[in-house]
Amino acid sequence: MNSHTISIKETTNPSIIKFEADQFITQHESFEFDNIDEAKSSPLAQQLFYLPFVKKVYISNNFIAVERFNIVEWSDVQNEVAEQIENYLNSGEKVVISSEGKKKIPVTVYAESTPNPSVLKFVANKKLSTGSHEFITIDDTKHAPLAKELFHFPFVKSVFIDENFVSVTKFDIAEWNDITLELREFIRTYVEAGKIIIDPSAPETKAKQNKQLDASYEAKDDISKEIINILEEYVKPAVASDGGNIEFQSYDAKTKNVKVILQGACSGCPSSTFTLKSGIENMLREMMKDKVETVEAING
């Protein structure tokens, strides 16, 4: 039996707290319950509604969001609720038994251009993955059924999947005007059917889980930690909006050189070298003072 760990995440709405699991808890479906009667299909949601302060329960791929009435503050009860959810998940009971009584959110997917003319970003209105995954060939897709299906299109060169988007790199034989609608509809239909996108048991997925990430982070030196924090806060959001990802690879204290991995739309992008030098490198040199001199991409 898999062991679940719950993390408490604040949201922009002070009445709503997300209780995030380190594994998928539904098959890429979302459920919203306004009261205990609506929650007949979810024993977990029903259990939560027995708490007098619970107003609404929302269950998605890897989290349960709970909206409270104003009779309590989350700071007084959130730890107990997290423990209750964690115990329920670890009991092995189903989160949702059937589709009865749920409100299923329709899937929408829209295409978005990126700075890389060979890459298009397909953004979904639901979570697709708990981490980022890059697939250069179909041989990489053993645990990623969606990516494997996409490689069956002859014009697909590589696939990058992140939390709520899929970036597709095409071969030059095709023009986006001719293939965008076909790809967008294929991805939308695939996701809406509730098919597996990334197998939760995949090595790539397990490597992204919080415990492993925390252990890897803690093992690094203080300068590397500082660089990682800057990349996470200032660089990753902008890179993700362009359909890509950046990962810290290493830091050499002697040469003051930082190596990073570029993925998705950033890999092979004509403007990636300019972005590295004028953006990321300058930022790290400024924020890290005499500790960083150069930033180098080991791919892309």
N, C-alpha and C positions, 0 to 999 in steps of 0.2 A: 504494500500500500504506500502511495506517495505521501510524504509529509509536507504539509502546507505551512507556510509562514506568512503572517499578515502584517503589513506595514500601514501606518496611519498617515494619510495624506490630506492636508488642508486643500480647500478649493476657494475660488473667488467669492463663493456664497458662504457666509459664516454659518448658515443653518445646515450646510451639507458637508459631510466628511466622507472621503473615499477610504475604504478598507481594501488595500491592494494585496492580492495574492502573488506569490512568486511562481505560480503555474496557471495555466488556463483552467477555468472552472466551468465554462460553457463551450459549446461547439460553435464559436464565432457568432453567437446570437445575443440579443439584448432584450431584457425584460423590465417592464416598469409596473409597479404595483402601488395603487393609491390607498388600499386598505386591506384588512385581513381576508375579506371575502374574495377579493380579486386574486389573492395569493394562494388559492387552493392548489395550484400546480407547483408551488415552491414551498416545501416544508421549512426551508431556511428563512424565507421571507415571512412566513406565518409566525415562526418563532420570534423573529425580530419585532413583529407587530404587537406581541404580548408586552413589550416594553412600553410604558405609558407615554413616553416622549417621542416615539417614532411616528412620523407623519407620512413618509413615503420611502419605498425601497426600490432601488434601481440596480439590476444585476447585469453585468456585461462580461466580456471575455475573461478578464483577470481581476475584476474588482467588484465590490458591492458598495454602492453609494447610498447613504442614509440621510434623509432630511428630518430634522427634529422640530418639534414644537418648542416654543420659547420658555417652557417651564423649567428647562435645565440649560446649562452651558456644556458644550462638548468637552471642555477641559475636565469636567467632573465625572464624565461617564465613558469617554471614548476608549479608554484602556480596557474596561470591562466588556464593552461591545466587541472590541477587536479579539479579546480572548474567547468570547462566546462564538464568534464566527470561525475562528481558528479551530476550536474544539469540534465544531460541527463538521467542518471540512475534513478533519482528520479522523472523524468517526466513519468515513466512507459512505455516508448517506448522500443521495442525489441532491444536487442543488435545485434542479428543475426536473420534475417527473415527466411532464408532457407539455404540449403547447397550449393546453387549455387555460384560458383566463389571462393570457399574456398580451401585451401590446408589442408587436414586432415592429421595429423601426425599419422603414424601407431603405434599401441601399442606393446611394447615389455615388457616381464616380465622375469626376471631371478631369480633363486633360489640361496640363499647365506647362508652358514652355520653360526651359532652363537655359543658363548661359552656354551650355554645351549643345550645339545644333544637332548632334547625333542622339541626344537624350530627351525624352519626354517624360514628364512626371504625371502619374495617374493617382489622384487624391480621392480617398474614400471617406465617407462620413461615419466610419466606425473603425475600431482598432483592429489591425491586421496581424500585428506581431508585438511581442514584448521587447524586442531588440532589433538591431539592424543586421541584415544578412546579404552578402553579395555572392552572385553566382556567375562565374565567367563562362562555364560550359555546362551542358546538360549533365555531365558526369558529377557535377557538384550538387545536384538537386535530389539526392536520395531521400532526404527528409523534408523536401519542399515541393509538394505536389503542384502548387500554382506555378512556381517557376518552371517546373518540368513541362507543364502544358504550354507555357509561353514559348519555350524553346522549339516547340513543334511548328511555330510560324517560321518560315524560312528567312524572314528578314530580321529576326531577333538575334542580336549579337551577345548581349548580357542582360542580367536582371538584378535589380537591387530592391530589397523589400525592407521598409522601416515601419514604424508604429502605425501610420495611417496612409501610407502611400507606396506605390510601386513605380520605380524608375526603370524604363526600358531603353536600352541602347540598341540602335538599329544599324544594319549594314547600309552602305551607300547605295545599294541597288534599289532601295525603296525610298519614296518621298512621304513625309508625314501626312500630307494632304490625302494620300491614297490609303493609309493604313490606320490613322488615328481612331476613326469611328469603330472600326472592327476590333481594335485592341481594347478600347474603352468598354464596349458592350460585352466583350468576352470576360474582362475582369469583373465587371458589375454582376453579370450572371453567375459567375463562379462564386463570388463572395455571398451573393444573395441566397444561393443554394445551400449555404452553410458548410461547404466543403472545407477540408483541412488546408490551411495555407502553409503553416510551418508546424511540423510534427512536434508536440510538446516534449517528446522524448529525444529529440535531435540533440547531438552533441553541441551544435552551435547554440541552441536555446539554453541548454544547461550551463554553458560557459557564460551566458549573459545574466544568470540569476544573481540576486543581490549578494548572497553570501560569498560567492566566488569573486564577484567584482570588488567587494569590500576587502577580501583577503589579498587580492592582487594589488589594490590601492595601498593598503597598509604596509605592504612589503617594500614599497618604493621609497626612495630618498625624499627629503623635504622639498628640494627644488623640483623634482619630477611631479610631486603632488601639487605644487603651486601651479606648474604649467598645465596639468590636467584640469585643475579647477578653472583656470582662465579659458581654456579651450571649451569646457563644458558650458560656462556661463556666457561667454561673449562670441564664440565662433560657431559652435554646433547649431544653435538656432538659425543663424543666417545660412549656413551650409545646407541644413535640412530644408529650408524654404526653397532652395535651388535644386532640390531632388537628390542631394548627396549626403555624405557623412565624412567626418574626420575622426581618426583615432590616434591617440598618442602611442608612439612605438618605443622611443628611447631618448635619453638625454646623456650627452657626453660632457662631463664637467671640464675635461681638459681642453677640448675644442670649442666648448660652449655651443654645440650643434644639437638641434632638436630634430628628430625624425618623426614624421607622421605618415599615416596611411590615408589616402584619399579613396573614397568609394562612390558608387553610383554616378551621378552626373558629373561629379568632380574628377573622376578618373578619366584621364585622357582629354579633359576639357582644354580648349585652346587658351582660355583665360586663367587656368588654374595656376600657372607659373606666376602670372602677374598678381593674382590674389595672394599667393604665398609670400611673395617678396614685398609687395606694397601694403598688404593688409596684415596677415598673421605675423610675419617676421617683424615688421615695424611695431606691432602691438606688444609682442613679447619682449622685444628689446627695450621698449619704453617702460613696460610694467615690471620687468624683471631686472632693470638696470644693467649691471655688468655681468649678469649670469647667462645671458643668451646673446649669441652673435648671429647665427644663421638658422634657418628652418629648411628642412629638406623633405620632399615627398619621396618615399621609397617605391611608389608606383604612381600611375597617372601621368 
